[in-house]
Amino acid sequence: MTKIKNGMSSLIVLVIICCSNLGVRAATYTVGDSSGWGLSGSYGSWASDKTFAVGDTLVFSYAPGHTVDEVSANDYKACASSNSISSDSSGSTSITLKTAGAHYFICSVPGHCGGGMKLSVNVAAAGGSSSSTTTSPPSTTTTDSPPSVTGGTGSTFSRPSSASMLSPAWFLLITICVIVVSKSSFLC
């Protein structure tokens, strides 16, 4: 009987550990919210209250006559797009953040980046914390692999609350506990 109780205790602990990771989900952010990607945006303010993590997606929605270019830190500082890591002008650009660290985005149309169409985000490893800003980046560059860029429409989803993220895990845990308790009552 003691072996069964110890085994069930170990099973319950294992289930709790496994289920605690079920709620981690990537978020999708529409850059500039309803204003989108344009000259009137204040992207430093927009990004200041957001935490970006590997796996999150940035959706840039914009009118014809704009682009979304991911650039190096130096090109971001200079508003230069001649060495863009990626570029799109479809009107709806989705970029999945695949690597941790700083990512820099500008509009390559002359005068637009200097007019404020630039975004800098610091991406944390999945599960970590990050910050974002549009201030001058560091003088070093990284050689991270480029993110995926696809055209199309994107929806805005906010990162779920911790309560809603754990509900499937708790349901599973309670179900397993009920099964274990009902099975153990047959053994007594």
C-alpha positions as CSV (number, residue, x, y, z in Angstrom):
1,M,0.0,0.0,0.0
2,T,2.9,2.4,0.8
3,K,4.4,1.7,-2.6
4,I,1.2,2.6,-4.3
5,K,0.8,5.9,-2.4
6,N,4.5,6.9,-3.1
7,G,4.0,6.0,-6.7
8,M,0.9,8.1,-7.0
9,S,2.5,11.0,-5.2
10,S,5.3,10.9,-7.7
11,L,2.8,10.7,-10.6
12,I,0.9,13.8,-9.3
13,V,4.2,15.8,-9.0
14,L,5.2,14.8,-12.5
15,V,1.8,15.8,-13.9
16,I,2.0,19.2,-12.1
17,I,5.4,19.9,-13.6
18,C,4.4,18.8,-17.1
19,C,1.1,20.8,-17.0
20,S,2.7,24.0,-15.8
21,N,4.2,24.4,-19.3
22,L,0.9,23.9,-21.2
23,G,-0.1,27.5,-21.0
24,V,2.9,29.2,-22.7
25,R,1.6,30.6,-25.9
26,A,3.1,33.0,-28.5
27,A,1.4,36.4,-28.9
28,T,0.6,38.3,-32.0
29,Y,1.0,42.1,-31.9
30,T,-0.4,44.5,-34.5
31,V,2.3,47.3,-34.7
32,G,0.7,50.6,-33.9
33,D,-2.6,48.9,-33.0
34,S,-5.5,50.3,-35.0
35,S,-3.3,53.1,-36.4
36,G,-1.0,50.6,-38.1
37,W,2.4,51.3,-39.5
38,G,2.5,54.8,-40.8
39,L,4.1,58.3,-40.5
40,S,1.7,59.3,-37.7
41,G,2.8,56.4,-35.4
42,S,4.7,56.7,-32.1
43,Y,6.3,53.2,-32.1
44,G,8.4,53.8,-29.0
45,S,5.3,54.5,-27.0
46,W,3.4,51.7,-28.6
47,A,6.1,49.1,-27.7
48,S,6.9,50.4,-24.3
49,D,4.3,48.4,-22.4
50,K,4.8,45.2,-24.3
51,T,7.0,42.2,-23.6
52,F,8.2,40.4,-26.7
53,A,9.4,36.8,-26.6
54,V,10.8,34.3,-29.2
55,G,7.8,32.9,-31.1
56,D,5.7,36.1,-30.9
57,T,4.6,37.7,-34.2
58,L,4.6,41.3,-35.3
59,V,1.9,42.3,-37.8
60,F,2.6,45.5,-39.7
61,S,-0.5,46.8,-41.5
62,Y,0.1,49.8,-43.8
63,A,-1.0,51.7,-46.9
64,P,0.7,51.5,-50.3
65,G,3.9,53.6,-50.4
66,H,5.5,52.1,-47.2
67,T,7.7,49.1,-46.5
68,V,8.8,47.0,-43.6
69,D,12.6,46.4,-43.6
70,E,14.4,44.5,-40.8
71,V,17.8,46.1,-40.6
72,S,21.0,45.9,-38.5
73,A,21.5,48.2,-35.5
74,N,23.8,50.5,-37.5
75,D,21.4,50.7,-40.4
76,Y,18.6,51.5,-37.9
77,K,20.6,54.3,-36.5
78,A,21.4,55.7,-39.9
79,C,17.9,54.9,-41.4
80,A,19.6,53.0,-44.2
81,S,18.0,50.0,-46.0
82,S,20.6,49.1,-48.5
83,N,21.6,46.0,-46.5
84,S,18.1,45.0,-45.3
85,I,17.9,41.6,-43.6
86,S,14.3,41.3,-45.0
87,S,11.9,43.7,-46.8
88,D,8.3,43.6,-47.7
89,S,5.8,46.1,-49.2
90,S,2.6,44.0,-49.4
91,G,0.6,46.2,-47.1
92,S,0.4,43.5,-44.4
93,T,3.7,42.0,-43.2
94,S,3.9,39.3,-40.5
95,I,7.2,38.7,-38.8
96,T,7.7,35.9,-36.4
97,L,10.4,36.7,-33.9
98,K,12.6,33.6,-34.1
99,T,15.7,34.8,-32.1
100,A,16.3,36.5,-28.8
101,G,17.9,39.9,-28.8
102,A,17.4,43.3,-30.5
103,H,15.4,43.5,-33.8
104,Y,15.2,46.7,-35.8
105,F,12.5,47.7,-38.3
106,I,12.3,50.7,-40.6
107,C,10.3,52.0,-43.6
108,S,12.8,52.3,-46.4
109,V,10.9,55.0,-48.3
110,P,13.1,58.2,-48.2
111,G,12.2,60.4,-45.3
112,H,9.9,58.0,-43.6
113,C,12.3,56.4,-41.1
114,G,13.6,59.9,-40.2
115,G,10.0,60.9,-39.8
116,G,9.4,58.2,-37.1
117,M,8.6,55.0,-39.0
118,K,11.1,52.9,-37.1
119,L,10.7,50.3,-34.4
120,S,13.2,48.6,-32.1
121,V,12.2,45.6,-30.0
122,N,14.2,43.6,-27.6
123,V,13.1,39.9,-27.7
124,A,13.5,37.7,-24.7
125,A,14.0,34.0,-24.9
126,A,10.7,32.2,-24.6
127,G,9.4,32.6,-21.0
128,G,11.8,35.5,-20.2
129,S,11.2,39.2,-20.0
130,S,12.1,41.9,-22.5
131,S,11.8,45.6,-23.2
132,S,11.4,47.7,-26.3
133,T,12.5,51.1,-27.3
134,T,13.1,53.4,-30.3
135,T,16.2,55.0,-28.9
136,S,19.6,54.6,-30.5
137,P,20.8,51.0,-30.6
138,P,24.2,49.8,-29.6
139,S,27.0,50.0,-32.1
140,T,27.5,46.3,-32.4
141,T,25.4,44.1,-34.8
142,T,24.3,40.6,-34.5
143,T,24.2,37.9,-37.2
144,D,20.9,36.3,-36.1
145,S,19.0,34.4,-38.7
146,P,16.3,36.6,-40.3
147,P,12.7,36.2,-39.2
148,S,10.0,34.8,-41.5
149,V,8.2,37.5,-43.4
150,T,4.8,36.8,-45.0
151,G,2.1,39.0,-46.5
152,G,-1.5,38.5,-45.5
153,T,-3.9,39.7,-42.9
154,G,-3.2,39.2,-39.2
155,S,-5.4,39.2,-36.1
156,T,-4.5,40.8,-32.8
157,F,-4.4,38.4,-29.8
158,S,-3.3,39.4,-26.4
159,R,-1.2,37.0,-24.3
160,P,-3.6,35.0,-22.2
161,S,-3.8,35.7,-18.4
162,S,-2.1,33.1,-16.2
163,A,-5.5,32.0,-14.9
164,S,-6.8,31.1,-18.4
165,M,-3.4,29.6,-19.4
166,L,-3.5,27.0,-16.5
167,S,-7.1,26.0,-16.7
168,P,-6.5,23.0,-19.1
169,A,-3.6,21.9,-17.0
170,W,-5.7,22.0,-13.8
171,F,-8.5,20.1,-15.5
172,L,-6.1,17.4,-16.5
173,L,-4.5,17.3,-13.0
174,I,-7.9,17.0,-11.3
175,T,-9.0,14.3,-13.7
176,I,-5.9,12.3,-13.0
177,C,-6.3,12.7,-9.3
178,V,-9.9,11.6,-9.4
179,I,-8.9,8.5,-11.3
180,V,-6.0,7.7,-8.9
181,V,-8.2,8.2,-5.9
182,S,-11.0,6.0,-7.3
183,K,-8.5,3.2,-8.3
184,S,-6.8,3.4,-4.8
185,S,-10.2,2.9,-3.1
186,F,-10.5,-0.5,-4.8
187,L,-7.2,-1.5,-3.3
188,C,-8.1,-0.7,0.3
